[in-house]
Amino acid sequence: MPKLRCNNRLQLTNMGKKGQTIIFYGHGKGKTSAAIGTAIRSIQAGRKVAFLQFIKGNWITNEEKFLSRQDNIKFVKFGAGFVRNKKSIKHKKAFLKGIGRAVEILENNKYDLVVLDEILTGLELGLISSREIELLLSKKPLALDLVLTGRKATKKIVELSDTASEIKKIKHIFDNKVLAKKGLDF
């Protein structure tokens, strides 16, 4: 049987020209963790990263502490905590402030990777429309890699992405009223 050879340099060159749009969505655990892993790989490769968190409150997580100590990353939160009332003006204002900053970052084109963590949860909560996310995707510079996370993605958003991973909850300890554990969940 002949040996197969892989020209890694050619593959890496071809992959590097066009940025990718990646989405991690669904009701399972691990969407933000997947985005953080992508950001860490990017930072380690010497790339500049902007990590914007929507929805989540102003408490400082261990992930945020770690990422904030790294070079080449801008970590910003735009959230008023967990959304209990979908019509809350406080949440809508915080979310819109984050969208404005995301548009600025995309238009400035200073980053190699931009992560919009929980932006798709805003879609589920009615804080942003699918059309608005589609417009945001259209502002992505050609070489930029973009990661979106959250609970819901429309068929159109999935079609516009290069990679879409749906993370499905099979079972979760929170369903048994067990609180989040420091070092494991935050």
MDTraj code that builds the backbone (N, CA, C; nanometers):
import mdtraj as md
import numpy as np

residues = "MET PRO LYS LEU ARG CYS ASN ASN ARG LEU GLN LEU THR ASN MET GLY LYS LYS GLY GLN THR ILE ILE PHE TYR GLY HIS GLY LYS GLY LYS THR SER ALA ALA ILE GLY THR ALA ILE ARG SER ILE GLN ALA GLY ARG LYS VAL ALA PHE LEU GLN PHE ILE LYS GLY ASN TRP ILE THR ASN GLU GLU LYS PHE LEU SER ARG GLN ASP ASN ILE LYS PHE VAL LYS PHE GLY ALA GLY PHE VAL ARG ASN LYS LYS SER ILE LYS HIS LYS LYS ALA PHE LEU LYS GLY ILE GLY ARG ALA VAL GLU ILE LEU GLU ASN ASN LYS TYR ASP LEU VAL VAL LEU ASP GLU ILE LEU THR GLY LEU GLU LEU GLY LEU ILE SER SER ARG GLU ILE GLU LEU LEU LEU SER LYS LYS PRO LEU ALA LEU ASP LEU VAL LEU THR GLY ARG LYS ALA THR LYS LYS ILE VAL GLU LEU SER ASP THR ALA SER GLU ILE LYS LYS ILE LYS HIS ILE PHE ASP ASN LYS VAL LEU ALA LYS LYS GLY LEU ASP PHE".split()
xyz = np.array([
    [0.0843, -0.1182, 0.0000],
    [0.0000, 0.0000, 0.0000],
    [0.0889, 0.1246, 0.0000],
    [0.0619, 0.2224, -0.0878],
    [0.1468, 0.3412, -0.0933],
    [0.1296, 0.4270, 0.0320],
    [0.2376, 0.4971, 0.0693],
    [0.2324, 0.5860, 0.1852],
    [0.1658, 0.7175, 0.1446],
    [0.0791, 0.7646, 0.2302],
    [0.0150, 0.8942, 0.2064],
    [0.0993, 1.0027, 0.2700],
    [0.1169, 1.1099, 0.1988],
    [0.1947, 1.2211, 0.2525],
    [0.1059, 1.3435, 0.2635],
    [0.1321, 1.4182, 0.3643],
    [0.0534, 1.5395, 0.3888],
    [0.1464, 1.6594, 0.3834],
    [0.1132, 1.7544, 0.3008],
    [0.1910, 1.8770, 0.2927],
    [0.1293, 1.9781, 0.3897],
    [0.1715, 1.9720, 0.5163],
    [0.1139, 2.0587, 0.6195],
    [0.1322, 2.2065, 0.5882],
    [0.2462, 2.2429, 0.5319],
    [0.2714, 2.3837, 0.5021],
    [0.1676, 2.4371, 0.4043],
    [0.1351, 2.3601, 0.3036],
    [0.0349, 2.4019, 0.2058],
    [-0.1015, 2.4159, 0.2726],
    [-0.1370, 2.3194, 0.3564],
    [-0.2657, 2.3264, 0.4255],
    [-0.2729, 2.4499, 0.5145],
    [-0.1677, 2.4763, 0.5901],
    [-0.1682, 2.5923, 0.6791],
    [-0.1756, 2.7224, 0.6002],
    [-0.1064, 2.7295, 0.4887],
    [-0.1105, 2.8489, 0.4051],
    [-0.2510, 2.8722, 0.3519],
    [-0.3141, 2.7681, 0.3017],
    [-0.4490, 2.7826, 0.2471],
    [-0.5492, 2.8211, 0.3556],
    [-0.5332, 2.7646, 0.4754],
    [-0.6265, 2.7937, 0.5836],
    [-0.6111, 2.9373, 0.6324],
    [-0.4914, 2.9934, 0.6221],
    [-0.4649, 3.1238, 0.6801],
    [-0.5180, 3.2427, 0.6032],
    [-0.5576, 3.2262, 0.4784],
    [-0.5977, 3.3403, 0.3960],
    [-0.7370, 3.3918, 0.4280],
    [-0.8311, 3.3037, 0.4477],
    [-0.9686, 3.3451, 0.4741],
    [-1.0025, 3.3113, 0.6180],
    [-1.0512, 3.4108, 0.6885],
    [-1.0930, 3.3864, 0.8260],
    [-1.2160, 3.2975, 0.8309],
    [-1.2326, 3.2313, 0.9417],
    [-1.3458, 3.1410, 0.9598],
    [-1.4471, 3.2009, 1.0568],
    [-1.5715, 3.1621, 1.0387],
    [-1.6766, 3.1930, 1.1351],
    [-1.7172, 3.0608, 1.1982],
    [-1.7022, 3.0549, 1.3301],
    [-1.7287, 2.9327, 1.4049],
    [-1.8368, 2.9627, 1.5077],
    [-1.9358, 2.8742, 1.5177],
    [-2.0363, 2.8919, 1.6225],
    [-2.0441, 2.7672, 1.7095],
    [-2.0549, 2.7919, 1.8395],
    [-2.0790, 2.6885, 1.9389],
    [-2.2126, 2.7238, 2.0019],
    [-2.3140, 2.6404, 1.9799],
    [-2.4461, 2.6750, 2.0311],
    [-2.5180, 2.5527, 2.0854],
    [-2.6235, 2.5784, 2.1606],
    [-2.7048, 2.4713, 2.2163],
    [-2.7216, 2.4897, 2.3660],
    [-2.7894, 2.3958, 2.4275],
    [-2.8184, 2.4055, 2.5705],
    [-2.7223, 2.3233, 2.6558],
    [-2.6201, 2.2664, 2.5943],
    [-2.5221, 2.1883, 2.6694],
    [-2.4118, 2.2743, 2.7274],
    [-2.3374, 2.2167, 2.8193],
    [-2.2267, 2.2844, 2.8872],
    [-2.1017, 2.2794, 2.7990],
    [-2.0302, 2.3914, 2.7912],
    [-1.9011, 2.3903, 2.7238],
    [-1.8841, 2.4878, 2.6094],
    [-1.9837, 2.5697, 2.5808],
    [-1.9733, 2.6635, 2.4677],
    [-1.8666, 2.7703, 2.4937],
    [-1.8740, 2.8328, 2.6104],
    [-1.7740, 2.9336, 2.6450],
    [-1.6371, 2.8689, 2.6597],
    [-1.6321, 2.7500, 2.7177],
    [-1.5042, 2.6795, 2.7327],
    [-1.4405, 2.6515, 2.5971],
    [-1.5207, 2.6147, 2.4987],
    [-1.4683, 2.5917, 2.3630],
    [-1.4137, 2.7214, 2.3044],
    [-1.4845, 2.8312, 2.3269],
    [-1.4387, 2.9613, 2.2760],
    [-1.3098, 3.0043, 2.3456],
    [-1.3012, 2.9794, 2.4761],
    [-1.1798, 3.0134, 2.5506],
    [-1.0626, 2.9294, 2.5004],
    [-1.0854, 2.8029, 2.4749],
    [-0.9799, 2.7178, 2.4194],
    [-0.9300, 2.7701, 2.2857],
    [-1.0221, 2.8157, 2.2022],
    [-0.9850, 2.8741, 2.0726],
    [-0.9022, 3.0009, 2.0945],
    [-0.9440, 3.0840, 2.1900],
    [-0.8709, 3.2080, 2.2200],
    [-0.7301, 3.1774, 2.2709],
    [-0.7175, 3.0788, 2.3584],
    [-0.5858, 3.0424, 2.4123],
    [-0.4934, 2.9939, 2.3008],
    [-0.5449, 2.9104, 2.2112],
    [-0.4629, 2.8646, 2.0970],
    [-0.4167, 2.9838, 2.0137],
    [-0.5068, 3.0773, 1.9929],
    [-0.4755, 3.1946, 1.9113],
    [-0.3688, 3.2814, 1.9783],
    [-0.3851, 3.3059, 2.1083],
    [-0.2874, 3.3859, 2.1837],
    [-0.1506, 3.3191, 2.1783],
    [-0.1483, 3.1880, 2.2005],
    [-0.0222, 3.1142, 2.2013],
    [0.0470, 3.1210, 2.0653],
    [-0.0309, 3.1361, 1.9595],
    [0.0252, 3.1469, 1.8240],
    [0.0672, 3.2904, 1.7918],
    [0.0550, 3.3815, 1.8893],
    [0.0976, 3.5197, 1.8684],
    [-0.0067, 3.6077, 1.8019],
    [-0.1298, 3.5615, 1.7977],
    [-0.2368, 3.6383, 1.7334],
    [-0.3048, 3.7290, 1.8353],
    [-0.3639, 3.8382, 1.7864],
    [-0.4369, 3.9321, 1.8725],
    [-0.5835, 3.8897, 1.8811],
    [-0.6357, 3.8891, 2.0047],
    [-0.7707, 3.8400, 2.0303],
    [-0.8536, 3.9456, 2.1033],
    [-0.9779, 3.9614, 2.0606],
    [-1.0772, 4.0399, 2.1351],
    [-1.1838, 3.9419, 2.1809],
    [-1.2085, 3.9376, 2.3113],
    [-1.3056, 3.8449, 2.3700],
    [-1.4124, 3.9291, 2.4380],
    [-1.5315, 3.9329, 2.3781],
    [-1.6424, 4.0109, 2.4320],
    [-1.7461, 3.9162, 2.4898],
    [-1.7814, 3.9379, 2.6157],
    [-1.8821, 3.8539, 2.6804],
    [-2.0113, 3.9321, 2.6967],
    [-2.1194, 3.8734, 2.6480],
    [-2.2528, 3.9302, 2.6643],
    [-2.3242, 3.8524, 2.7747],
    [-2.4305, 3.9090, 2.8277],
    [-2.5198, 3.8454, 2.9252],
    [-2.4565, 3.8298, 3.0635],
    [-2.3391, 3.7723, 3.0726],
    [-2.2794, 3.7399, 3.2018],
    [-2.2549, 3.8675, 3.2826],
    [-2.2655, 3.8568, 3.4132],
    [-2.2585, 3.9728, 3.5015],
    [-2.1178, 4.0224, 3.5269],
    [-2.1057, 4.1117, 3.6261],
    [-1.9772, 4.1765, 3.6509],
    [-1.8885, 4.0998, 3.7492],
    [-1.9284, 3.9782, 3.7901],
    [-1.8405, 3.8983, 3.8742],
    [-1.7228, 3.8507, 3.7898],
    [-1.6096, 3.8299, 3.8544],
    [-1.4882, 3.7911, 3.7818],
    [-1.4688, 3.6400, 3.7932],
    [-1.4657, 3.5740, 3.6785],
    [-1.4467, 3.4289, 3.6750],
    [-1.2979, 3.3958, 3.6667],
    [-1.2644, 3.2722, 3.6945],
    [-1.1252, 3.2293, 3.6825],
    [-1.0767, 3.2368, 3.5385],
    [-1.1661, 3.2113, 3.4432],
    [-1.1285, 3.2231, 3.3018],
    [-1.0894, 3.3673, 3.2692],
    [-1.1686, 3.4613, 3.3202],
    [-1.1395, 3.6028, 3.2958],
    [-1.0064, 3.6419, 3.3595],
    [-0.9815, 3.5959, 3.4819],
    [-0.8537, 3.6252, 3.5487],
    [-0.7372, 3.5741, 3.4642],
    [-0.7494, 3.4513, 3.4156],
    [-0.6424, 3.3914, 3.3362],
    [-0.6213, 3.4680, 3.2058],
    [-0.7296, 3.4892, 3.1318],
    [-0.7177, 3.5557, 3.0017],
    [-0.6672, 3.6984, 3.0156],
    [-0.7082, 3.7680, 3.1202],
    [-0.6675, 3.9073, 3.1397],
    [-0.5182, 3.9208, 3.1677],
    [-0.4544, 3.8143, 3.2130],
    [-0.3099, 3.8175, 3.2391],
    [-0.2272, 3.7864, 3.1141],
    [-0.2928, 3.7490, 3.0064],
    [-0.2218, 3.7120, 2.8839],
    [-0.1973, 3.8351, 2.7969],
    [-0.0898, 3.8302, 2.7223],
    [-0.0655, 3.9351, 2.6225],
    [-0.1558, 3.9089, 2.5027],
    [-0.1757, 4.0077, 2.4229],
    [-0.2484, 3.9956, 2.2954],
    [-0.3975, 3.9691, 2.3095],
    [-0.4570, 4.0000, 2.4251],
    [-0.6016, 3.9806, 2.4366],
    [-0.6670, 4.1008, 2.5036],
    [-0.7814, 4.1367, 2.4492],
    [-0.8677, 4.2381, 2.5100],
    [-0.9931, 4.1629, 2.5542],
    [-1.0210, 4.1663, 2.6850],
    [-1.1354, 4.0948, 2.7424],
    [-1.2316, 4.1979, 2.7989],
    [-1.3546, 4.2002, 2.7470],
    [-1.4529, 4.2999, 2.7896],
    [-1.5869, 4.2312, 2.8132],
    [-1.6551, 4.2725, 2.9202],
    [-1.7883, 4.2185, 2.9509],
    [-1.8951, 4.3237, 2.9258],
    [-2.0046, 4.2793, 2.8685],
    [-2.1223, 4.3631, 2.8473],
    [-2.2432, 4.2841, 2.8939],
    [-2.2647, 4.2833, 3.0204],
    [-2.3777, 4.2083, 3.0722],
    [-2.4238, 4.2645, 3.2043],
    [-2.5471, 4.2381, 3.2348],
    [-2.6050, 4.2810, 3.3618],
    [-2.6440, 4.1578, 3.4427],
    [-2.5757, 4.0480, 3.4218],
    [-2.6054, 3.9253, 3.4948],
    [-2.7060, 3.8388, 3.4220],
    [-2.7497, 3.7353, 3.4892],
    [-2.8453, 3.6427, 3.4291],
    [-2.9773, 3.7136, 3.4024],
    [-3.0374, 3.6844, 3.2900],
    [-3.1609, 3.7509, 3.2478],
    [-3.2804, 3.6722, 3.3009],
    [-3.3487, 3.7326, 3.3954],
    [-3.4706, 3.6704, 3.4480],
    [-3.5939, 3.7311, 3.3820],
    [-3.5819, 3.8575, 3.3440],
    [-3.6914, 3.9288, 3.2788],
    [-3.6455, 3.9694, 3.1390],
    [-3.7007, 3.9061, 3.0371],
    [-3.6583, 3.9311, 2.8988],
    [-3.6827, 4.0747, 2.8541],
    [-3.7704, 4.1462, 2.9216],
    [-3.8027, 4.2830, 2.8814],
    [-3.7226, 4.3868, 2.9606],
    [-3.6247, 4.3436, 3.0378],
    [-3.5451, 4.4329, 3.1211],
    [-3.4668, 4.5327, 3.0363],
    [-3.4869, 4.6602, 3.0644],
    [-3.4154, 4.7659, 2.9914],
    [-3.2669, 4.7609, 3.0252],
    [-3.2340, 4.7276, 3.1488],
    [-3.0945, 4.7194, 3.1923],
    [-3.0182, 4.6176, 3.1064],
    [-3.0779, 4.5019, 3.0821],
    [-3.0126, 4.3985, 3.0012],
    [-3.0027, 4.4407, 2.8550],
    [-3.1075, 4.5003, 2.8039],
    [-3.1083, 4.5456, 2.6642],
    [-2.9994, 4.6506, 2.6418],
    [-2.9874, 4.7473, 2.7345],
    [-2.8847, 4.8523, 2.7219],
    [-2.7440, 4.7925, 2.7246],
    [-2.7201, 4.7022, 2.8191],
    [-2.5881, 4.6390, 2.8294],
    [-2.5561, 4.5610, 2.7022],
    [-2.6555, 4.4901, 2.6507],
    [-2.6364, 4.4100, 2.5302],
    [-2.6061, 4.4999, 2.4098],
    [-2.6837, 4.6070, 2.3948],
    [-2.6630, 4.6990, 2.2822],
    [-2.5278, 4.7692, 2.2901],
    [-2.4834, 4.8002, 2.4113],
    [-2.3503, 4.8593, 2.4279],
    [-2.2441, 4.7623, 2.3758],
    [-2.2614, 4.6345, 2.4075],
    [-2.1687, 4.5323, 2.3591],
    [-2.1716, 4.5178, 2.2080],
    [-2.2905, 4.5256, 2.1497],
    [-2.3025, 4.5164, 2.0032],
    [-2.2298, 4.6335, 1.9380],
    [-2.2475, 4.7519, 1.9936],
    [-2.1777, 4.8693, 1.9404],
    [-2.0270, 4.8511, 1.9438],
    [-1.9771, 4.7974, 2.0546],
    [-1.8329, 4.7734, 2.0673],
    [-1.7879, 4.6644, 1.9698],
    [-1.8687, 4.5618, 1.9515],
    [-1.8348, 4.4550, 1.8564],
    [-1.8232, 4.5108, 1.7151],
    [-1.9156, 4.5971, 1.6762],
    [-1.9108, 4.6589, 1.5430],
    [-1.7823, 4.7404, 1.5285],
    [-1.7476, 4.8201, 1.6306],
    [-1.6228, 4.8990, 1.6273],
    [-1.5018, 4.8083, 1.6082],
    [-1.4966, 4.7012, 1.6848],
    [-1.3822, 4.6093, 1.6780],
    [-1.3727, 4.5452, 1.5399],
    [-1.4858, 4.5039, 1.4843],
    [-1.4846, 4.4435, 1.3510],
    [-1.4413, 4.5451, 1.2460],
    [-1.4903, 4.6683, 1.2573],
    [-1.4564, 4.7711, 1.1582],
    [-1.3115, 4.8174, 1.1702],
    [-1.2554, 4.8186, 1.2929],
    [-1.1164, 4.8615, 1.3120],
    [-1.0165, 4.7594, 1.2597],
    [-1.0564, 4.6335, 1.2548],
    [-0.9738, 4.5264, 1.1982],
    [-0.8336, 4.5194, 1.2607],
    [-0.8257, 4.5295, 1.3938],
    [-0.6974, 4.5223, 1.4643],
    [-0.6710, 4.3836, 1.5230],
    [-0.7699, 4.2957, 1.5146],
    [-0.7591, 4.1653, 1.5797],
    [-0.7603, 4.0528, 1.4768],
    [-0.7000, 3.9410, 1.5164],
    [-0.6991, 3.8217, 1.4315],
    [-0.8173, 3.7307, 1.4631],
    [-0.8610, 3.7338, 1.5900],
    [-0.9734, 3.6528, 1.6360],
    [-1.0624, 3.7401, 1.7234],
    [-1.1914, 3.7352, 1.6969],
    [-1.2895, 3.8031, 1.7815],
    [-1.3883, 3.6976, 1.8299],
    [-1.4093, 3.6937, 1.9615],
    [-1.5059, 3.6023, 2.0220],
    [-1.6220, 3.6851, 2.0750],
    [-1.7431, 3.6494, 2.0343],
    [-1.8650, 3.7138, 2.0834],
    [-1.9394, 3.6091, 2.1661],
    [-1.9002, 3.6004, 2.2928],
    [-1.9503, 3.4964, 2.3821],
    [-2.0906, 3.5304, 2.4312],
    [-2.1824, 3.4387, 2.4130],
    [-2.3241, 3.4491, 2.4524],
    [-2.4070, 3.5420, 2.3640],
    [-2.3536, 3.5861, 2.2515],
    [-2.4334, 3.6707, 2.1623],
    [-2.5556, 3.5944, 2.1115],
    [-2.5399, 3.4644, 2.0909],
    [-2.6522, 3.3845, 2.0413],
    [-2.7574, 3.3602, 2.1498],
    [-2.7192, 3.3718, 2.2760],
    [-2.8180, 3.3653, 2.3841],
    [-2.9056, 3.4899, 2.3787],
    [-2.8469, 3.6018, 2.3381],
    [-2.9248, 3.7244, 2.3187],
    [-3.0335, 3.7062, 2.2145],
    [-3.0070, 3.6231, 2.1159],
    [-3.1072, 3.5909, 2.0138],
    [-3.2247, 3.5173, 2.0780],
    [-3.1944, 3.4190, 2.1607],
    [-3.2992, 3.3422, 2.2284],
    [-3.3814, 3.4305, 2.3235],
    [-3.3158, 3.5291, 2.3859],
    [-3.3833, 3.6153, 2.4834],
    [-3.4522, 3.7357, 2.4200],
    [-3.4383, 3.7507, 2.2882],
    [-3.5017, 3.8629, 2.2200],
    [-3.4264, 3.9941, 2.2341],
    [-3.2983, 3.9882, 2.2722],
    [-3.2170, 4.1090, 2.2854],
    [-3.1556, 4.1508, 2.1523],
    [-3.1533, 4.0594, 2.0560],
    [-3.1005, 4.0855, 1.9223],
    [-3.1760, 3.9940, 1.8258],
    [-3.1895, 4.0379, 1.7021],
    [-3.2589, 3.9559, 1.6019],
    [-3.1576, 3.8774, 1.5183],
    [-3.2063, 3.7757, 1.4520],
    [-3.1221, 3.6982, 1.3613],
    [-3.0662, 3.7894, 1.2523],
    [-3.1486, 3.8775, 1.2018],
    [-3.1056, 3.9703, 1.0957],
    [-2.9912, 4.0591, 1.1438],
    [-2.9984, 4.1047, 1.2689],
    [-2.8906, 4.1888, 1.3231],
    [-2.7603, 4.1102, 1.3352],
    [-2.7691, 3.9837, 1.3731],
    [-2.6484, 3.9004, 1.3793],
    [-2.5938, 3.8776, 1.2387],
    [-2.6821, 3.8558, 1.1427],
    [-2.6392, 3.8390, 1.0034],
    [-2.5670, 3.9648, 0.9540],
    [-2.6177, 4.0828, 0.9888],
    [-2.5514, 4.2086, 0.9509],
    [-2.4144, 4.2189, 1.0171],
    [-2.4057, 4.1778, 1.1416],
    [-2.2782, 4.1785, 1.2123],
    [-2.1783, 4.0859, 1.1424],
    [-2.2249, 3.9688, 1.1011],
    [-2.1380, 3.8748, 1.0289],
    [-2.0890, 3.9345, 0.8972],
    [-2.1718, 4.0166, 0.8341],
    [-2.1330, 4.0773, 0.7062],
    [-2.0225, 4.1816, 0.7244],
    [-2.0016, 4.2295, 0.8463],
    [-1.8968, 4.3278, 0.8741],
    [-1.7619, 4.2624, 0.9030],
    [-1.7587, 4.1307, 0.9078],
    [-1.6354, 4.0590, 0.9397],
    [-1.5315, 4.0795, 0.8299],
    [-1.4133, 4.1316, 0.8656],
    [-1.3065, 4.1416, 0.7660],
    [-1.2698, 4.0025, 0.7127],
    [-1.2254, 3.9960, 0.5896],
    [-1.2004, 3.8687, 0.5215],
    [-1.1079, 3.7751, 0.5993],
    [-0.9978, 3.8263, 0.6542],
    [-0.8992, 3.7399, 0.7196],
    [-0.9299, 3.7126, 0.8669],
    [-1.0295, 3.7780, 0.9224],
    [-1.0616, 3.7639, 1.0644],
    [-1.1297, 3.6307, 1.0944],
    [-1.0902, 3.5687, 1.2046],
    [-1.1619, 3.4525, 1.2564],
    [-1.2604, 3.5034, 1.3604],
    [-1.3830, 3.4534, 1.3549],
    [-1.4903, 3.5009, 1.4417],
    [-1.5583, 3.3818, 1.5070],
    [-1.5744, 3.3882, 1.6397],
    [-1.6418, 3.2822, 1.7147],
    [-1.7637, 3.3420, 1.7834],
    [-1.8780, 3.2771, 1.7664],
    [-2.0014, 3.3172, 1.8335],
    [-2.0479, 3.2008, 1.9199],
    [-2.0946, 3.2318, 2.0417],
    [-2.1484, 3.1268, 2.1276],
    [-2.2861, 3.1671, 2.1784],
    [-2.3581, 3.0698, 2.2282],
    [-2.4883, 3.0949, 2.2892],
    [-2.5807, 2.9770, 2.2692],
    [-2.7024, 2.9941, 2.3144],
    [-2.7958, 2.8813, 2.3141],
    [-2.8628, 2.8553, 2.1806],
    [-2.8877, 2.9600, 2.1025],
    [-2.9718, 2.9434, 1.9831],
    [-2.9008, 2.9957, 1.8581],
    [-2.9135, 2.9219, 1.7505],
    [-2.8655, 2.9694, 1.6205],
    [-2.9728, 2.9362, 1.5178],
    [-3.0078, 3.0336, 1.4383],
    [-3.1058, 3.0089, 1.3329],
    [-3.0404, 2.9314, 1.2193],
    [-3.1228, 2.8758, 1.1339],
    [-3.0728, 2.8025, 1.0170],
    [-2.9830, 2.8932, 0.9323],
    [-3.0211, 3.0187, 0.9162],
    [-2.9441, 3.1135, 0.8352],
    [-2.8068, 3.1407, 0.8978],
    [-2.8019, 3.1581, 1.0293],
    [-2.6737, 3.1823, 1.0967],
    [-2.5829, 3.0604, 1.0817],
    [-2.6385, 2.9416, 1.0950],
    [-2.5600, 2.8188, 1.0754],
    [-2.5068, 2.8145, 0.9322],
    [-2.5906, 2.8485, 0.8343],
    [-2.5479, 2.8493, 0.6934],
    [-2.4344, 2.9484, 0.6698],
    [-2.4368, 3.0627, 0.7376],
    [-2.3342, 3.1653, 0.7192],
    [-2.2019, 3.1293, 0.7869],
    [-2.2044, 3.0322, 0.8768],
    [-2.0819, 2.9934, 0.9468],
    [-2.0025, 2.8935, 0.8628],
    [-1.8743, 2.8813, 0.8967],
    [-1.7897, 2.7798, 0.8339],
    [-1.7925, 2.6506, 0.9147],
    [-1.8044, 2.6655, 1.0454],
    [-1.8117, 2.5516, 1.1361],
    [-1.9200, 2.5803, 1.2384],
    [-2.0090, 2.4852, 1.2590],
    [-2.1146, 2.5002, 1.3596],
    [-2.1193, 2.3733, 1.4434],
    [-2.1046, 2.3897, 1.5738],
    [-2.1130, 2.2763, 1.6655],
    [-2.2285, 2.2994, 1.7606],
    [-2.3258, 2.2079, 1.7563],
    [-2.4376, 2.2157, 1.8500],
    [-2.4023, 2.1316, 1.9721],
    [-2.4050, 2.1953, 2.0872],
    [-2.3703, 2.1285, 2.2119],
    [-2.5000, 2.0995, 2.2861],
    [-2.5308, 1.9720, 2.2947],
    [-2.6601, 1.9286, 2.3473],
    [-2.6470, 1.8825, 2.4921],
    [-2.7398, 1.9256, 2.5757],
    [-2.7430, 1.8800, 2.7148],
    [-2.8115, 1.7437, 2.7197],
    [-2.7421, 1.6474, 2.7730],
    [-2.7997, 1.5158, 2.7978],
    [-2.8424, 1.5098, 2.9449],
    [-2.7541, 1.5608, 3.0295],
    [-2.7759, 1.5577, 3.1733],
    [-2.6901, 1.6685, 3.2330],
    [-2.7385, 1.7372, 3.3362],
    [-2.6597, 1.8439, 3.3986],
    [-2.6846, 1.8432, 3.5481],
    [-2.5790, 1.8536, 3.6246],
    [-2.5892, 1.8501, 3.7705],
    [-2.6730, 1.9656, 3.8253],
    [-2.6786, 2.0775, 3.7538],
    [-2.7597, 2.1914, 3.7986],
    [-2.9075, 2.1532, 3.8090],
    [-2.9505, 2.0557, 3.7277],
    [-3.0902, 2.0110, 3.7328],
    [-3.1258, 1.9508, 3.8689],
    [-3.0235, 1.9086, 3.9440],
    [-3.0441, 1.8535, 4.0783],
    [-3.0217, 1.9594, 4.1857],
    [-3.0281, 2.0864, 4.1453],
    [-3.0132, 2.2007, 4.2361],
    [-2.8740, 2.2080, 4.2995],
    [-2.7727, 2.1542, 4.2320],
    [-2.6348, 2.1639, 4.2781],
    [-2.5764, 2.2926, 4.2211],
    [-2.5182, 2.3738, 4.3079],
    [-2.4638, 2.5024, 4.2654],
    [-2.3340, 2.4848, 4.1866],
    [-2.2999, 2.5881, 4.1104],
    [-2.1758, 2.5885, 4.0333],
    [-2.0565, 2.5756, 4.1283],
    [-1.9547, 2.5060, 4.0830],
    [-1.8374, 2.4784, 4.1657],
    [-1.7176, 2.5590, 4.1158],
    [-1.6570, 2.6341, 4.2086],
    [-1.5398, 2.7139, 4.1741],
    [-1.4281, 2.6216, 4.1251],
    [-1.3657, 2.6602, 4.0166],
    [-1.2575, 2.5805, 3.9599],
    [-1.3050, 2.4755, 3.8613],
    [-1.4349, 2.4506, 3.8591],
    [-1.4913, 2.3545, 3.7649],
    [-1.5900, 2.4233, 3.6709],
    [-1.6745, 2.5079, 3.7265],
    [-1.7773, 2.5759, 3.6474],
    [-1.7477, 2.7243, 3.6256],
    [-1.6616, 2.7808, 3.7071],
    [-1.6266, 2.9232, 3.6908],
    [-1.4883, 2.9486, 3.7450],
])
top = md.Topology()
chain = top.add_chain()
for i, resn in enumerate(residues, 1):
    res = top.add_residue(resn, chain, resSeq=i)
    for name in ("N", "CA", "C"):
        top.add_atom(name, md.element.get_by_symbol(name[0]), res)
traj = md.Trajectory(xyz[None], top)
